[in-house]
Amino acid sequence: MSATMLQLAECLLALPGAKHLPHTDKDPISNLPTLPEAQVSDSSIPIIDLEALHGPRRSDIVKQLGQACQHKGFFAVKNHGIPRTTVSNIFDTTREFFHLPKEERMKFYTPDPNSDIRLMNAYKDEVANVFVARESLKFHCHPVENYVNKWPTNPPSFRKYAAEYLTNVRRVEITLLGAISESLGLERDYIEKKLGGHYVSLNYYGACEQSDLELTYGVRAHTDPTIITILLQDDVPGLQVLSEGEWMDVNPIPGTVVVHVGDLLQAISNHKFKSLLHQAMVNCEKERMSIASYCYPSSDAMIGPPKKLIDNDHPAVYQDFTFKEFSEQMWKVITFTDTRLDSFKTIKRFFFLIKEKKLIFNHSRIQPKIILTFELFLTCLYIKVFKVKVFMNSLEENNNDQLNLSGLIFMIKSNLKDRAALSSVAIIKGRREILHCGNCKAFSNFPAFQVLVMAPTKAVVADDHLALPAGGKNTPLTNTIPISTAQTDIHGLEIWEGTLPIIDLGGLHGPCRSDTIKQLGHACQHYGGFMLKNHGISERLLNGIMSKAREFFHLPEEERMKLYSPDPTSLIRLATGFKDDNQNVFVSRESLKFHCHPVENYVNLWPTNPPSYREVVSEYCVAVKRAEITLLEAVFEGLGMERKSIDQILDNHGQYASLNYYPTCDKSNLGLTFGLRGHTDPTILTMLLPDEVPGLEILQDGDWVPVKPIPNTLIVHVGDVLQGLSNCRYKSLLHRVIVNSEKERLSIASYCYPSNDTQMGPPKELIDDDHPLIYKDYTYEEFYTTMWKQRLPDAARLDSFKVSAA
């Protein structure tokens, strides 16, 4: 058992670059159902009164705990019963230990992860080019009598004070787990019965030189592979949690401990509770200490969700697995977030299991309004739920019932304007589309095993010839789909086509311009990207550029390698696949990257082999640039930006292209190979032309979702720069590429970026009382230089330019 947990502990240390996560869209605590006397600190952390669990208010506190675990993933605990002297003593002895001479501390250093006690040193993360400045002493501690003789005797009081503190923490842990079990509707001792050992980490973060502050972390972003983690902080701030897409400081609150939901509680709760992504920052003036107590189960404990948490509305997200299986699987492909659980999901990609239904019905009148009401978060399906009131009498004369949209995602695209004779409701590969007269659309997305279509009366069913009874009652139609484990290879699987909205660029050139601009704004705000049709690039040219890219990558290796360069500032360079040793995966992409605007400045640097390469690529880059300008003008117009601001951004902006080749991958290596790791683009927009082979995935509502290519369309991503320009109204799109075991894949990415001296802060027209300034003014050169100098993770690229960071 000790080997298992000590290996897990390594995950909390050797953390590679943290990737940007999308907006979590969880309700702020103020929007949650009111609970008696629930408190929120200045950093939006719920504060739970543990003492109240032993009195008449127990049921209220249990509800508060459930809300905190579900909507925040962490909380602070006051009145926990750990004496102040015990807290003071453990910090004093911890400080004394880390102030011992290095040779004394190093007596506990060992590279063996199976050791019952181990000192871990700070280290350099070569991939991310940052220093992780934490020294920690990790050891098993339950039962105390089994391990205390292995703990340090210097300082002299170490064993006494550590044993006293850890005995108290174990008591708090048992009390909390009982209440958490009850909040899930389980027996009080349900989780306690699964408990195994207890593991602790005494953490020391030395003061950091101001000049090194931006290149140094205390601990990189991660979730904990535990049931819960109980963290005792000193009075120096440093803990940060990812909340609604932003890193939030969790300031220490005297007399409290902070409790994190771990990956295993996420699984036990059937994904109702979400493990907390958090990191530790360093301080340039003060050292910082914390004591983390990790609660984990016994090796043979079953971790899957109990039957009581599974029903038709809450299908099992995770299969049964033991803690031993979890730890073994985690070390096969090292990861540091809750994606550790992916191998144990019942449905790894439930979007593949969507069925298609289409319903069309007549109506006699349409009310010129659709009402958007409050929103909920349905954690067990990873999806945001918009509950929308669409009254049936707006669609059919004798139907007064509200359309039942409970449990579905629902988003309004534009307001209804005109009356017409036909309206339609369609279920198209998992997206419910309600279309009024071509001017109003509402979409809802949901997994097939939860499909419930409330069909209006007098329905005429298209395509599937499904007969519906006439009359004045709504008729539920259900699709039953077996829940089975999805393949890990993308080949041959049905992929949800409606992941991103489809924008008609041609609509910008006619009377529908204002509607199209609204659609663009909605897509950028709620999706971070969209599919673009009628973009003005001919099918001949799309096929031509793809053909030339394929010819280039099929040239002999020695011919292609003439363009290889390790210099990222080169105007043209071939980049090859590489091994990411930190995460033990291979990134299998070869790409030719080059500047391309204005074309005449760069075309002579491009390959002459294959023949006509320069001509075809030039024509494509010019056509993409034309579509790009049209698109950007509309995007900026949709933000309400003045023409002067738009011109300042678009004048002299650049264009950069990447021809990408993803070879086939042997099935035995699929789990260890990526085409491209999860990332956002440091651009205004990225316009991607994929071939017909699937591979692109986007992070949507906490799950990686495949984007099926649509012939003759481009895929457009919001980039980091547009996120900054929009004052965070639009969010850059986190995406990745997976490889295929049977087919090679090609794509052509065109990156739009501003000139070096362009001011990238939000324009004044986007700042008001409701939208305070988030980013200060900075140039693109400053942004780009900072990004490469610090090798920042995607989520942190813009952080240096936040007003709060000034």
C-alpha positions in Angstrom: 0.0 0.0 0.0 2.8 2.4 0.9 4.3 2.0 -2.6 1.0 2.9 -4.2 0.5 6.1 -2.4 4.1 7.2 -2.6 3.9 6.8 -6.3 0.8 8.9 -6.3 2.6 11.5 -4.3 5.0 11.9 -7.1 2.1 13.3 -9.2 1.9 16.2 -6.7 5.5 17.1 -7.4 6.8 16.4 -10.9 4.2 18.5 -12.6 4.6 19.5 -16.3 3.2 22.6 -17.9 -0.4 23.1 -16.9 -2.8 23.5 -19.9 -5.5 26.2 -20.2 -9.0 25.0 -19.3 -12.1 26.4 -20.5 -14.6 28.4 -18.6 -16.1 26.0 -16.1 -19.5 27.7 -16.1 -20.2 26.7 -12.6 -22.6 28.9 -10.7 -21.0 31.4 -8.4 -21.7 30.6 -4.8 -24.1 33.6 -4.6 -26.3 32.0 -7.2 -26.7 28.7 -5.4 -29.8 27.8 -3.5 -29.8 29.7 -0.2 -28.5 27.6 2.7 -28.8 28.8 6.3 -25.8 30.7 7.5 -23.5 29.6 4.7 -20.5 31.8 4.5 -18.2 32.9 1.7 -14.8 34.4 2.3 -13.3 37.3 0.3 -11.9 34.7 -2.2 -15.3 33.0 -2.7 -14.4 29.9 -0.7 -17.4 28.5 1.2 -16.7 28.2 5.0 -18.1 25.1 6.7 -18.7 25.1 10.5 -17.6 21.5 11.4 -18.8 21.8 15.0 -22.4 22.3 13.8 -22.4 18.8 12.4 -22.8 17.6 16.0 -26.0 19.5 16.7 -29.5 20.3 15.4 -28.1 22.1 12.3 -26.4 18.9 10.9 -28.7 18.6 7.9 -28.0 22.2 6.9 -24.3 21.7 7.2 -24.5 18.5 5.2 -26.3 20.4 2.4 -23.6 23.2 2.5 -20.9 20.6 2.2 -22.6 19.0 -0.9 -23.0 22.4 -2.5 -19.4 23.3 -1.9 -18.1 20.0 -3.3 -20.4 20.2 -6.3 -20.0 23.9 -7.3 -16.6 24.8 -6.0 -14.6 21.6 -5.4 -13.1 23.0 -2.2 -14.1 24.7 1.0 -12.6 26.0 4.3 -13.5 24.3 7.6 -13.7 26.3 10.8 -14.3 25.0 14.4 -12.6 21.8 13.3 -11.4 20.9 16.8 -7.7 20.9 16.2 -6.2 23.0 19.1 -4.4 26.2 18.2 -1.4 25.0 20.1 -1.3 21.8 18.0 -1.4 23.9 14.8 1.3 26.3 16.1 3.5 23.3 17.2 3.3 21.5 13.8 4.3 24.7 12.0 7.1 25.4 14.4 8.6 21.9 14.0 8.1 22.0 10.3 10.0 25.3 10.1 12.8 24.0 12.2 13.2 20.9 10.0 13.5 22.9 6.8 15.9 25.3 8.5 18.2 22.5 9.4 21.5 22.2 7.4 21.0 20.7 4.0 23.1 17.7 4.8 20.8 16.9 7.8 17.7 17.2 5.7 19.2 15.1 2.9 19.4 12.1 5.2 15.8 11.6 4.1 16.4 12.0 0.4 15.8 9.0 -1.7 14.9 8.5 -5.4 12.9 5.4 -4.3 9.1 6.2 -4.6 8.3 3.2 -2.4 10.1 4.6 0.6 7.8 5.2 3.6 9.4 8.6 4.1 11.0 10.7 1.5 12.5 14.2 1.1 11.7 15.8 -2.3 13.8 18.7 -3.6 13.0 21.6 -5.9 13.6 21.0 -9.6 13.8 22.6 -13.0 11.0 21.8 -15.4 13.0 21.8 -18.7 10.0 21.5 -20.9 8.1 24.5 -19.5 11.4 26.3 -18.7 10.3 27.1 -15.1 11.6 26.3 -11.7 9.4 24.4 -9.2 10.6 25.8 -5.9 9.2 23.4 -3.3 11.0 21.2 -0.8 8.7 18.6 0.9 9.0 15.8 3.4 6.4 13.1 2.6 5.6 10.2 4.8 2.9 7.7 5.8 1.2 8.4 9.1 -1.8 6.1 9.8 -1.8 4.3 12.0 0.7 6.6 13.7 2.3 3.9 15.7 3.3 1.9 12.6 5.3 4.8 11.1 6.4 7.2 13.9 9.7 5.5 14.5 10.7 6.3 10.9 10.1 10.1 11.2 12.9 12.6 12.0 14.3 12.9 15.5 15.7 16.3 14.6 14.2 18.7 15.5 13.7 16.9 18.8 9.9 17.7 19.0 9.2 16.6 15.5 7.7 13.1 16.2 5.6 14.3 19.1 4.1 17.3 17.4 3.6 15.6 14.0 1.8 12.6 15.7 -0.4 15.0 17.7 -1.5 17.0 14.6 -2.0 14.0 12.4 -4.2 12.2 14.9 -6.4 15.3 15.1 -6.5 15.6 11.3 -7.6 11.9 11.0 -10.6 12.7 13.3 -11.6 15.7 11.2 -11.2 13.6 8.0 -13.6 10.9 9.4 -16.2 13.5 10.4 -16.1 15.2 7.0 -16.3 12.0 5.0 -19.4 11.0 7.0 -21.1 14.3 6.1 -20.0 14.2 2.5 -21.4 10.7 2.2 -24.7 11.9 3.6 -24.8 14.8 1.1 -24.7 12.2 -1.7 -27.6 10.4 -0.1 -25.4 7.5 1.1 -24.9 5.9 4.5 -22.7 8.0 6.8 -19.9 5.4 6.9 -20.0 4.6 3.1 -16.7 6.3 2.2 -15.1 5.7 5.6 -15.4 1.9 5.0 -13.2 2.4 1.9 -10.4 4.2 3.8 -6.9 2.8 3.8 -3.9 4.8 5.0 -3.1 8.5 5.5 -0.2 10.3 3.9 1.2 13.7 4.7 3.4 16.2 2.9 5.2 19.0 4.8 5.8 21.7 2.2 8.3 24.5 2.3 8.5 27.3 -0.3 11.5 29.5 0.1 11.4 33.2 -0.8 12.1 33.8 -4.5 14.2 36.5 -6.0 11.9 39.2 -7.6 13.8 38.8 -10.9 12.9 35.1 -11.0 9.3 35.4 -9.8 7.6 34.9 -13.1 9.7 31.8 -13.9 9.1 30.1 -10.6 6.2 28.1 -9.3 5.7 26.5 -5.9 3.7 23.7 -7.4 2.4 23.4 -11.0 -1.3 23.1 -11.6 -2.8 19.7 -10.7 -5.7 17.8 -9.1 -5.1 15.4 -6.2 -5.4 11.6 -6.8 -7.1 11.3 -3.4 -10.6 11.2 -1.9 -10.1 14.5 -0.1 -7.0 16.6 0.8 -6.9 18.6 4.0 -4.5 21.5 3.7 -3.2 23.6 6.6 -1.7 26.9 5.4 0.4 29.4 7.3 -0.3 33.1 7.1 1.5 33.6 3.7 -0.8 33.5 0.6 0.2 31.2 -2.2 -2.6 28.7 -3.0 -4.5 29.4 -6.2 -7.5 27.5 -7.6 -9.0 27.5 -11.1 -12.5 29.0 -10.8 -14.5 29.8 -13.9 -11.4 29.8 -16.1 -9.4 32.1 -13.9 -6.8 31.5 -11.3 -8.2 32.7 -8.0 -6.1 33.4 -4.8 -7.2 31.5 -1.7 -6.0 33.7 1.1 -5.4 31.9 4.4 -8.2 32.3 7.0 -6.9 32.0 10.6 -8.3 29.0 12.4 -9.4 27.1 9.3 -8.1 24.2 7.1 -8.8 24.1 3.3 -10.3 20.9 2.0 -10.0 19.8 -1.7 -12.2 17.4 -3.5 -9.9 14.7 -5.0 -10.2 12.6 -8.2 -11.5 9.6 -6.3 -14.3 11.5 -4.7 -15.2 12.7 -8.2 -15.6 9.1 -9.2 -17.5 8.0 -6.1 -19.9 10.8 -6.6 -20.5 9.8 -10.3 -19.0 13.1 -11.3 -21.4 15.2 -9.2 -18.4 16.5 -7.3 -15.4 17.8 -9.3 -11.8 17.5 -8.2 -10.1 20.8 -7.7 -7.4 22.1 -10.1 -5.0 24.1 -8.0 -1.4 25.4 -7.9 1.0 27.1 -5.5 2.8 30.4 -6.2 5.9 31.6 -4.5 6.6 34.9 -2.7 9.5 37.2 -3.2 9.5 38.4 0.4 8.4 35.6 2.6 8.9 31.9 2.9 5.7 29.9 3.0 4.7 26.5 4.6 1.8 24.2 4.3 0.9 20.8 5.5 -1.2 18.6 3.2 -2.9 15.5 4.5 -4.0 13.0 1.8 -7.0 10.7 2.4 -6.9 7.6 0.2 -8.7 4.2 0.1 -7.3 0.7 0.6 -5.8 -1.0 -2.4 -8.8 -3.3 -3.0 -11.5 -0.7 -2.3 -14.1 -0.3 -5.1 -14.2 3.3 -6.3 -17.0 3.3 -8.9 -20.2 5.2 -8.1 -22.7 3.3 -5.9 -26.0 2.0 -7.4 -27.8 4.6 -5.3 -26.3 7.4 -7.4 -27.2 5.8 -10.8 -30.6 6.1 -12.5 -32.0 7.0 -15.9 -31.3 10.7 -15.3 -27.9 10.0 -13.9 -26.2 7.1 -15.9 -23.0 5.7 -14.5 -20.1 7.9 -15.7 -17.4 5.6 -14.2 -17.2 1.8 -14.1 -16.1 0.0 -10.9 -12.4 -0.1 -10.3 -10.0 -0.6 -7.4 -7.6 2.0 -6.0 -4.8 -0.3 -7.0 -6.0 -0.3 -10.6 -6.4 3.4 -10.6 -2.8 4.0 -9.4 -1.4 1.5 -11.9 -3.2 3.0 -14.8 -2.2 6.5 -13.8 1.5 5.6 -14.0 1.1 4.1 -17.5 0.5 7.5 -18.9 1.3 10.2 -16.4 -1.2 13.0 -16.1 -1.8 15.5 -13.4 -5.5 16.3 -13.6 -8.8 14.4 -13.3 -8.1 13.0 -16.8 -6.5 10.2 -14.8 -10.1 8.9 -14.5 -10.7 8.7 -18.3 -9.7 5.1 -18.5 -12.5 4.2 -16.1 -15.3 6.1 -17.7 -18.3 4.0 -18.7 -18.6 6.2 -21.8 -15.2 7.7 -22.7 -16.7 9.8 -25.5 -20.5 9.8 -25.2 -20.9 12.3 -28.0 -20.1 9.4 -30.4 -23.3 7.7 -29.3 -25.7 10.3 -30.5 -28.6 9.3 -32.6 -30.4 11.4 -35.2 -34.1 12.3 -35.3 -35.8 15.0 -37.3 -39.2 16.4 -36.6 -41.0 19.1 -38.6 -44.4 20.5 -37.7 -46.8 23.2 -38.8 -48.1 26.0 -36.6 -50.6 28.8 -36.9 -48.9 31.6 -35.1 -45.6 32.6 -33.6 -45.0 34.9 -30.7 -42.1 37.2 -31.4 -40.1 36.2 -28.3 -38.2 33.4 -26.7 -37.5 33.8 -23.0 -34.1 32.8 -21.5 -34.3 32.1 -17.8 -31.8 30.8 -15.2 -29.1 28.2 -15.8 -28.1 25.1 -13.9 -25.0 22.9 -14.0 -25.5 19.2 -14.6 -22.2 17.8 -13.4 -22.9 14.2 -14.1 -23.0 14.8 -17.8 -20.3 17.5 -17.9 -22.8 19.8 -19.6 -24.1 23.2 -18.9 -27.9 23.3 -18.9 -29.9 26.3 -20.0 -33.5 26.0 -18.9 -35.5 27.9 -21.6 -39.2 28.6 -21.5 -40.5 28.1 -25.0 -44.3 28.2 -24.8 -46.1 25.7 -27.0 -48.8 28.2 -27.9 -46.2 30.1 -29.9 -45.9 27.0 -32.1 -49.3 25.3 -32.1 -52.7 26.8 -31.4 -53.9 24.2 -28.9 -50.7 23.5 -27.0 -50.3 25.5 -23.8 -47.7 23.2 -22.2 -44.2 24.4 -21.8 -41.7 22.6 -24.0 -39.8 20.2 -21.7 -36.2 21.1 -22.0 -35.1 19.9 -18.6 -31.6 18.3 -18.7 -30.6 19.7 -22.0 -28.1 22.4 -23.1 -30.0 25.2 -24.7 -28.7 28.4 -26.3 -30.6 31.2 -28.1 -28.9 32.2 -31.4 -31.0 35.3 -32.4 -34.4 36.8 -31.7 -37.5 35.9 -33.7 -38.4 38.7 -36.2 -40.8 37.5 -38.9 -43.9 35.4 -39.1 -43.9 32.4 -41.4 -45.9 29.3 -42.2 -43.3 26.7 -41.2 -41.2 26.1 -38.2 -39.2 23.0 -37.3 -37.7 21.1 -34.4 -34.9 18.8 -35.3 -32.7 16.3 -33.5 -29.6 16.2 -35.6 -26.7 14.1 -34.3 -27.5 15.2 -30.7 -28.3 18.8 -31.3 -31.9 19.9 -30.9 -32.6 22.8 -33.3 -35.7 24.9 -33.0 -35.9 27.0 -36.1 -38.4 29.8 -36.6 -38.7 31.2 -40.1 -35.0 31.2 -40.7 -34.5 34.1 -38.4 -34.4 32.5 -35.0 -32.6 29.3 -33.9 -32.1 27.7 -30.6 -29.8 24.7 -30.1 -29.7 22.1 -27.4 -27.0 19.4 -27.1 -27.4 16.2 -25.1 -26.1 12.6 -25.1 -28.3 10.1 -26.8 -29.1 8.0 -23.7 -30.9 11.0 -22.3 -32.9 12.0 -25.4 -36.5 13.0 -24.6 -38.3 14.8 -27.5 -41.6 16.4 -26.7 -43.2 16.4 -30.1 -45.8 19.0 -30.9 -49.2 18.0 -32.3 -50.0 17.5 -35.9 -46.4 16.6 -36.5 -45.1 15.6 -39.9 -42.0 13.5 -39.4 -39.3 13.7 -42.1 -36.4 11.2 -42.9 -37.0 8.6 -40.3 -40.8 8.1 -41.1 -41.6 7.9 -37.4 -45.4 7.9 -37.0 -46.7 10.3 -34.3 -50.2 10.2 -33.1 -52.4 13.2 -33.7 -54.2 15.1 -31.0 -53.5 17.7 -28.4 -51.0 15.9 -26.2 -47.2 16.0 -26.4 -45.7 12.6 -27.3 -42.4 11.6 -25.7 -40.0 9.8 -28.0 -37.1 8.0 -26.4 -33.9 6.5 -27.9 -32.3 3.7 -25.9 -28.6 3.3 -26.6 -26.5 0.7 -24.9 -23.8 2.3 -22.7 -20.5 0.7 -23.7 -16.9 1.6 -23.6 -15.9 3.7 -26.6 -12.9 2.8 -28.7 -9.7 4.7 -28.1 -9.1 5.0 -31.8 -11.1 7.5 -33.7 -11.3 5.6 -36.9 -14.8 4.4 -37.8 -16.6 6.1 -34.9 -19.6 8.4 -35.4 -18.5 11.9 -34.5 -20.9 14.6 -33.5 -21.1 17.1 -36.3 -22.7 19.9 -34.3 -19.9 20.5 -31.9 -19.3 24.0 -33.2 -21.8 26.5 -34.8 -21.8 26.9 -38.6 -21.5 30.5 -39.7 -22.4 31.6 -43.3 -19.8 34.2 -44.2 -21.9 35.1 -47.3 -24.5 36.4 -44.9 -22.2 39.4 -44.2 -22.8 40.7 -47.7 -26.5 41.1 -47.7 -29.6 42.0 -45.6 -28.7 39.3 -43.1 -25.4 41.0 -42.0 -26.6 42.1 -38.6 -28.0 38.6 -37.8 -24.7 37.0 -39.0 -22.7 39.4 -36.8 -24.8 38.4 -33.8 -24.2 34.7 -34.6 -20.5 35.3 -34.8 -20.5 37.0 -31.4 -22.5 34.2 -29.9 -20.1 31.6 -31.3 -17.0 33.4 -30.1 -18.5 34.0 -26.6 -20.1 30.6 -25.9 -18.0 28.2 -28.0 -14.6 29.9 -28.7 -14.9 28.9 -32.4 -17.1 28.0 -35.3 -17.3 26.4 -38.7 -17.2 28.8 -41.6 -19.0 28.1 -44.9 -19.4 30.2 -48.1 -16.0 31.8 -47.3 -15.2 32.5 -50.9 -12.4 30.1 -51.3 -13.1 27.8 -54.3 -13.3 24.1 -53.9 -10.6 23.8 -56.6 -8.2 25.8 -54.4 -9.0 23.9 -51.2 -8.3 20.7 -53.0 -5.2 22.2 -54.6 -3.5 23.3 -51.3 -4.3 20.0 -49.7 -2.8 18.1 -52.6 0.4 20.2 -52.5 0.7 19.7 -48.8 0.4 15.9 -49.2 3.0 16.0 -52.0 5.4 17.9 -49.9 5.2 15.5 -46.9 5.6 12.5 -49.2 8.9 13.8 -50.5 12.0 11.9 -49.3 13.0 12.9 -45.8 16.3 14.4 -46.9 14.4 16.7 -49.2 12.1 17.9 -46.5 14.9 18.3 -44.0 16.5 21.0 -46.1 13.9 23.3 -44.4 14.5 22.0 -40.9 15.6 24.7 -38.4 15.7 24.7 -34.6 15.4 28.5 -34.7 11.7 29.5 -33.9 12.3 33.0 -35.5 13.1 31.5 -38.9 10.8 32.8 -41.6 10.3 29.2 -42.8 11.0 26.0 -40.8 10.2 22.4 -40.8 9.3 21.1 -37.3 9.3 17.3 -36.6 7.7 15.1 -34.0 9.2 14.8 -30.6 9.1 12.8 -27.3 7.7 14.6 -24.3 9.8 12.9 -21.6 7.9 14.5 -18.7 4.6 13.0 -19.7 6.0 9.9 -21.5 4.1 10.6 -24.7 5.1 11.1 -28.3 3.9 14.2 -30.2 3.5 12.9 -33.8 3.3 15.9 -36.1 5.5 17.1 -38.8 4.8 20.7 -39.9 6.1 23.3 -42.3 5.6 26.8 -40.9 6.1 30.0 -42.8 5.2 33.6 -43.0 2.9 34.5 -45.8 1.7 38.1 -45.8 2.3 40.0 -47.8 3.0 37.0 -50.1 5.5 38.8 -52.3 7.8 39.3 -49.3 8.1 35.6 -48.5 7.2 33.5 -51.5 10.8 33.2 -52.7 11.7 31.4 -49.4 9.2 28.7 -49.9 9.9 25.2 -51.4 10.2 24.7 -55.2 9.5 21.0 -54.8 6.8 19.8 -55.4 6.4 21.8 -58.6 3.8 24.6 -58.5 3.9 24.6 -54.7 4.6 28.3 -54.5 1.8 29.2 -57.0 -0.9 27.2 -55.2 0.1 28.1 -51.7 0.3 31.8 -52.7 -3.2 31.7 -54.1 -4.6 30.0 -51.0 -2.9 32.3 -48.6 -4.3 35.4 -50.4 -7.8 33.9 -50.4 -7.6 33.1 -46.7 -6.4 36.6 -45.9 -9.4 38.0 -47.8 -11.8 35.8 -45.8 -9.9 36.7 -42.6 -10.3 40.4 -43.1 -14.0 40.1 -43.7 -14.4 37.9 -40.7 -12.4 40.1 -38.3 -14.3 43.3 -39.3 -17.5 41.5 -38.5 -16.2 40.1 -35.2 -14.9 43.5 -34.1 -18.1 45.2 -35.2 -20.1 42.7 -33.1 -18.1 43.8 -30.1 -19.2 47.3 -30.7 -15.7 48.6 -31.5 -15.3 51.9 -33.3 -13.9 51.9 -36.8 -10.8 53.6 -35.7 -10.0 50.8 -33.2 -10.7 48.2 -35.9 -8.4 49.8 -38.4 -5.6 50.1 -35.8 -5.6 46.4 -35.2 -6.0 45.3 -38.9 -3.5 47.7 -40.4 -0.2 45.9 -41.1 -1.2 42.7 -39.3 0.6 39.5 -40.2 -0.2 36.0 -41.3 1.6 32.8 -40.6 0.7 29.4 -42.0 1.4 25.8 -40.9 1.0 22.8 -43.1 0.5 19.9 -40.7 1.0 16.2 -41.4 0.0 13.5 -38.9 1.1 10.0 -40.0 -0.8 6.9 -39.0 0.0 5.5 -35.6 0.3 1.8 -34.7 -2.6 0.8 -32.5 -0.3 -0.4 -29.7 1.0 3.2 -29.4 -2.3 5.1 -29.6 -2.6 5.7 -25.9 1.0 7.2 -25.8 0.8 9.3 -28.9 -0.8 12.7 -29.7 -0.9 14.6 -32.9 -0.8 17.8 -30.8 -1.2 18.3 -27.1 -4.0 20.5 -25.7 -3.3 24.2 -26.3 -4.7 27.6 -27.2 -3.4 29.7 -30.0 -1.4 33.0 -29.3 -3.3 34.7 -32.2 -6.3 36.8 -33.0 -8.0 34.1 -35.0 -6.8 30.8 -36.4 -8.4 29.5 -39.6 -8.0 25.8 -40.0 -8.6 23.7 -43.2 -8.8 20.0 -42.3 -8.9 17.1 -44.7 -11.6 14.5 -44.4 -9.9 12.5 -41.6 -11.1 13.3 -38.1 -8.6 14.2 -35.5 -9.3 17.7 -34.1 -10.8 17.7 -30.6 -12.0 20.7 -28.5 -12.4 20.9 -24.7 -16.1 21.5 -24.2 -17.9 21.4 -20.8 -15.0 19.4 -19.3 -14.8 16.7 -22.0 -12.7 16.4 -25.1 -15.1 16.4 -28.0 -14.2 15.5 -31.6 -15.0 18.0 -34.4 -16.0 16.2 -37.6 -14.7 17.9 -40.8 -17.4 19.3 -43.0 -16.5 19.5 -46.7 -15.5 22.9 -48.0 -15.7 24.6 -44.5 -13.0 26.1 -42.4 -12.7 25.8 -38.6 -12.1 29.1 -36.9 -10.6 29.3 -33.4 -10.6 32.3 -31.1 -7.0 33.0 -30.0 -5.5 34.5 -26.9 -5.1 37.9 -28.5 -8.8 38.2 -29.3 -9.6 37.2 -25.7 -7.5 40.1 -24.5 -8.9 42.5 -27.1 -12.5 41.5 -26.2 -11.8 42.2 -22.5 -12.4 38.5 -21.8 -15.8 38.5 -23.4 -14.5 35.9 -25.8 -12.4 32.9 -24.6 -9.6 31.3 -26.6 -10.3 27.7 -27.6 -8.5 24.9 -26.0 -8.0 22.2 -28.6 -5.7 19.2 -29.5 -5.2 16.6 -32.2 -5.3 12.9 -31.8 -3.8 10.4 -34.2 -5.4 7.7 -36.3 -4.3 4.1 -36.7 -5.4 3.7 -40.3 -5.2 7.0 -42.1 -2.8 9.8 -42.3 -4.2 13.3 -41.7 -3.4 16.7 -43.1 -4.5 20.2 -42.1 -3.5 23.8 -43.0 -3.6 26.4 -40.3 -3.6 30.1 -41.0 -2.7 32.3 -38.0 -3.8 35.9 -37.9 -1.7 38.1 -35.6 -1.3 41.9 -35.2 1.8 43.9 -36.0 4.4 44.1 -33.2 3.6 47.7 -32.1 -0.2 47.2 -32.1 -1.7 48.0 -28.7 -3.5 44.9 -27.5 -5.4 46.1 -24.5 -9.2 46.3 -24.7 -10.5 49.5 -26.4 -12.4 52.0 -24.3 -15.8 51.2 -25.8 -15.6 47.7 -24.3 -15.1 49.0 -20.7 -17.9 50.1 -18.5 -19.3 49.5 -15.0 -20.6 46.1 -15.9 -17.4 45.2 -17.8 -14.4 46.6 -15.8 -11.0 46.6 -17.4 -9.3 43.2 -17.2 -6.2 43.7 -19.3 -3.9 46.7 -19.4 -2.4 48.1 -22.6 0.5 46.1 -24.1 1.9 45.5 -27.5 1.9 42.3 -29.4 5.7 42.3 -29.3 5.5 42.4 -25.5 3.0 39.6 -25.4 5.0 37.4 -27.7 8.3 38.1 -26.0 6.9 37.4 -22.6 5.3 34.1 -23.9 8.6 32.8 -25.3 10.9 34.2 -22.6 8.9 32.6 -19.7 7.6 29.6 -21.6 4.3 30.2 -19.9 1.5 27.6 -20.0 -1.4 28.6 -22.2 -3.7 29.6 -19.3 -1.1 32.1 -18.0 -0.1 33.9 -21.2 -2.4 36.8 -20.6 -2.0 36.9 -16.8 1.1 39.1 -17.0 -1.0 41.8 -18.6 -4.0 41.7 -16.3 -4.7 44.9 -14.5 -4.4 43.1 -11.2 -0.9 42.0 -12.2 0.3 45.6 -12.8 
